[in-house]
């Protein structure tokens, strides 16, 4: 099981039956777009994580209200967790896409 109960199945992914030699130009371009989209999504996770972490530090450092400081202490681990969730999702799809591009002949 992956994060949030998602089933991780890298061996039987949806691209396992696709061979590179059977792909036409449109398919190769779609794979390239998917790679760029995966990178863009990871950068969005990174921006969100950094924003949450910095907001948490700001709430702790510059406000004297106890409730706002508690919110700041909650934002910091949520920001770190957001970064790791984005990193895991990025790497999972990157492995699948790399396997698709490599066109390993040993795959069924």
N, C-alpha and C positions, 0 to 999 in steps of 0.2 A: 504494500500500500504506500502511496505517496502522500504528500501533504494534502490535507483536507479530504482524505479518503479516496483520492483518485487512484485508479489502478494503473500501475506502471508495467507495461509489457513491451519492452524494446525488441524482443525477438519476433513477435507477431504483429508488428505495426502495420499501418495501412499501406506503406510503401514497399512491403516485402515482396510483392509480386511484380513490381515494376522493374524492368531491365533498361539500362541506359541505351543499349543499341536499338530498342523499340521506341524510344522517345523521338519526337520530332522537335523542330526548333521552338515551337510554341511551348512545349513541355519543359524544355531547358530554360526558357525565359521565365516560365512560371516558377520553376525551382529557384532561380536567382532572385525573383521578387519575394519569394517566401523567406529566403535567407536574409535579405535586407529588412523585411518586415520583422523577423525575429530579433535582429539587432536593434531595430527601432523600439520594439516593445521592451527589450531589456533596458535601454536607456530611459524609457518612461518609468520603469520600476526604480531605477537608480535615482532619477530626479525626485520621485515621490518619497523614497526612503531618506534622501538627504534633506528634503524639506521638513519631513516629520521630525528628524533628529535635531535639526537646527532650531525648529520651533520649540521642541522640548527644552533645549538648552536655554533658549531665550526666555521661556516662561519661568524656568527655575531661577535664572540669574537676575532678571529685571522686574519681577513682580513680587510683592510682599503678601499677596492674598494666598492663603493656604490651599484653596480649591484650585487655583490656577497653577500653583506649584505641583500639586498632585497630578494635574493634567499633563504638565511638562514631564514628570517622571514616567507617565504612561506613554507619552509620545516617543520617548527615546527607544525603549525596547520594541515598540511597534515599528519604528523606522528601521531598526536593525533586522527585524523579522521580515519586513517587506523586501529588503535587499536580498536576503537569503532565499526567499520564495522566488523572486525574479531570477536569481542566479541559477537555481535548480531548474526552473522551467526553461530558461534559455539553453542551458547545457543539454537538457533532455532532447529538445527539438534539434539542436545542433548535431548531436550524435546521429539522430535519425536522418537528417539531411545529408550529412557527410557520408553515411552508408549508402544513401541513394545515389550520390554523385560518384562514389567509388565503383559501384556496380560490381560487387564481389560475386564471383561465379559460384561460390559455395552455398549461397543462399538458395532456398527452394523457390 
